[in-house]
């Protein structure tokens, strides 16, 4: 099942609204509250094409060629896993995973991409089905924001780490820090940037818009104003890590930072949470509080990336934006507007994201 027309990504999800209308919901307990959720079969049907499209990709969008080349170089025997992993300088967990897949499924890269896509999309879907107040809208936003293309067709290694941590959302909410830290450490063997989540899981705790998150926004603004000093400090901090050359790399690539339009898209749920703070405060839901704070962190990092690097810093907000776009925004639409306005706001949101999808896919990337 090869994706030949990128519009099918939106056609399928918009058509998938039929499932939301006609498939009956089921009652479940989430954090002690009885809520309506999609049935598991319907939730899986909605995401199935996205797994297949990512698994059977035929294009060389983004990093696809690099991953094909990497997979070709991986040994096909489990007996060689130790030697190969020892020869790799970073992200050894992903190297071991690649050897494991090739040992069992052979030389073709299709099982490699397919199994990674299956894991990533299941992690995304299961968490959103449980914690989002509108599962269909959450999946739509994941696709229309182009996070699906950006990550499942491009930054596969990092998004595998992101998906693994995202699957541990329940541990973040319940403040089970010991197993959570273990999950993050495992994820960091897949992509070293996952270590960023070690301080973040503590920052996002507590009430929405608390002092810790306000400091994040202040720090991001200062970093943007004093960008030269910030990059010098960052270069020093990363000097003894696997990212020792990051600053010089993005400067040599003349990386001019993340597009402000994308920063605005990432920031939209956070801006709305500030405007409608009274609703969030009145609800005092631990899931929404965490999602708001994660959104603030994502916004802060995105602001920094605007004045530094889109290739390196611009890839970091995904660890937190999954919560603000996938969980927070649907809740805001449902709870911050009158009942007769919710459908209108949903339609407006869908239209805005379709426009962004067209801009990013056609104008920015030239894919259609």
Secondary structure, DSSP 4 states (H G I P E B T S, - for coil): -----TTHHHHHHHHTHHHHHHSPPEEEEETTEEEEE--HHHHHHHHHHHHHHHHT--S--TTHHHHHHHHHHS-S-GGGHHHHHHH-SS-HHHHHHHHHHHHHH-S-HHHHHHHHHHHHHHHHHHHHHHH-S-HHHHHHHHHHTTHIIIIITT-HHHHHHHHHHHHTHHHHHTT-HHHHHHHHHHHHHH-GGGGGHHHHHHHT-SSTT-HHHHHHHHHHHHHHHTHHHHHHHHHHHTTTSTTTTHHHHHHHTT-----HHHHHHHHHHHHHHHHTHHHHHHH--HHHHHHHHHHHHHHHHHHHHHHS-TTTGGGSTHHHHHHIIIIIHHHHHHHSS-HHHHHHHHHHHHHHHHHHHHIIIIIIS---
